[in-house]
Amino acid sequence: MIDKKSILIINQSAPYGSSKARESLDVALTCSIFEMPVSLLFIGDGLYQLINNQSPDALSMKKHEAMLSALPMYDIENIYITEEDLESIGLAENDLAIPVTLIQRDAIASLIQQNDSVLTF
């Protein structure tokens, strides 16, 4: 039996204004289809991807909430944010569209080391 390579996808881009946020979720779902263990880390501006009830209609873009809500169906349940980033933008966990695991910023290095591959968007 071959061990599946784990992947950590670091999301540090705002949800709108570029295609990076959507591409990162596409990569996560695709990796999961191939049964790769996927973890997501949202840091900095990437945290804005998780805010509940967004209205990107004025930008002619689709909401991320539908893709985010599909993550558990693809067995993507390891979703991390740092407490520091959450506090810095003045949000609480209940402002987010999906459940997350809060970690300290100094735990990021350990999270990276636990995975075979890391992609940053």
C-alpha positions as CSV (number, residue, x, y, z in Angstrom):
1,M,0.0,0.0,0.0
2,I,1.3,3.4,-1.0
3,D,1.1,6.2,1.6
4,K,-0.7,9.2,0.3
5,K,1.3,12.4,0.3
6,S,-0.2,15.1,2.4
7,I,-0.6,18.7,1.2
8,L,-0.9,22.0,3.0
9,I,-2.4,24.8,1.1
10,I,-1.7,28.3,2.5
11,N,-4.2,30.9,1.5
12,Q,-2.9,34.4,1.9
13,S,-4.8,36.2,-0.9
14,A,-8.0,38.2,-0.5
15,P,-11.1,36.4,-2.0
16,Y,-11.7,38.9,-4.8
17,G,-9.6,40.9,-7.2
18,S,-7.6,37.9,-8.4
19,S,-8.3,34.2,-9.1
20,K,-5.9,32.9,-6.4
21,A,-8.5,32.2,-3.8
22,R,-10.7,30.2,-6.1
23,E,-7.7,28.4,-7.6
24,S,-6.5,27.3,-4.1
25,L,-9.9,25.8,-3.4
26,D,-9.9,24.1,-6.8
27,V,-6.5,22.6,-6.0
28,A,-7.7,21.4,-2.6
29,L,-10.8,19.7,-4.0
30,T,-8.8,18.1,-6.8
31,C,-6.1,16.8,-4.4
32,S,-8.9,15.4,-2.2
33,I,-10.4,13.5,-5.2
34,F,-7.1,11.7,-5.5
35,E,-7.3,10.9,-1.8
36,M,-4.5,13.1,-0.8
37,P,-4.9,14.4,2.8
38,V,-5.4,18.1,2.5
39,S,-5.1,20.8,5.1
40,L,-5.9,24.5,4.6
41,L,-4.3,27.4,6.4
42,F,-5.8,30.9,6.0
43,I,-3.5,33.7,7.0
44,G,-3.3,37.5,6.5
45,D,-5.7,38.7,3.7
46,G,-6.6,35.0,3.1
47,L,-8.7,35.1,6.2
48,Y,-11.2,37.4,4.3
49,Q,-12.1,34.3,2.2
50,L,-13.8,32.8,5.2
51,I,-16.1,35.7,6.2
52,N,-19.8,34.7,6.2
53,N,-22.4,36.3,4.0
54,Q,-20.2,38.0,1.5
55,S,-21.7,40.0,-1.4
56,P,-19.3,39.9,-4.4
57,D,-22.1,40.6,-6.9
58,A,-21.0,44.1,-7.5
59,L,-17.6,42.7,-8.7
60,S,-19.4,40.1,-10.9
61,M,-17.8,37.3,-9.0
62,K,-19.2,34.2,-7.3
63,K,-19.3,33.7,-3.6
64,H,-16.7,31.4,-2.0
65,E,-19.2,30.1,0.6
66,A,-20.5,27.3,-1.7
67,M,-17.0,25.9,-2.3
68,L,-16.1,26.3,1.3
69,S,-19.2,24.5,2.5
70,A,-18.3,21.6,0.1
71,L,-15.0,21.0,1.9
72,P,-16.3,18.4,4.4
73,M,-17.8,16.4,1.6
74,Y,-14.3,16.1,0.2
75,D,-12.9,15.1,3.6
76,I,-11.2,18.4,4.0
77,E,-11.6,19.1,7.6
78,N,-8.2,20.4,8.7
79,I,-8.8,24.2,8.3
80,Y,-6.6,26.5,10.3
81,I,-6.4,30.2,11.0
82,T,-4.2,32.0,13.5
83,E,-5.8,33.7,16.5
84,E,-3.6,36.7,15.8
85,D,-5.0,37.2,12.3
86,L,-8.6,36.8,13.5
87,E,-8.1,39.4,16.2
88,S,-6.2,41.7,13.9
89,I,-9.2,42.1,11.6
90,G,-11.7,42.3,14.4
91,L,-13.6,39.1,13.8
92,A,-14.8,36.3,15.9
93,E,-15.1,32.6,14.9
94,N,-18.9,33.0,14.5
95,D,-18.2,35.5,11.7
96,L,-16.8,32.8,9.6
97,A,-18.6,30.7,7.0
98,I,-17.1,27.3,8.1
99,P,-15.7,25.8,11.3
100,V,-11.9,26.3,11.8
101,T,-9.2,25.3,14.1
102,L,-7.4,28.2,15.8
103,I,-3.7,28.0,16.1
104,Q,-1.0,30.3,17.3
105,R,1.2,32.0,14.7
106,D,4.3,30.2,16.0
107,A,2.6,26.8,15.3
108,I,2.7,27.5,11.5
109,A,6.2,26.1,11.1
110,S,5.2,22.8,12.7
111,L,2.1,22.6,10.5
112,I,4.3,23.0,7.4
113,Q,6.7,20.3,8.6
114,Q,3.8,17.9,9.1
115,N,3.0,17.9,5.4
116,D,4.8,16.5,2.4
117,S,4.0,19.4,0.1
118,V,3.0,23.0,0.7
119,L,1.4,25.3,-1.9
120,T,0.9,29.0,-1.3
121,F,-1.8,31.2,-3.0
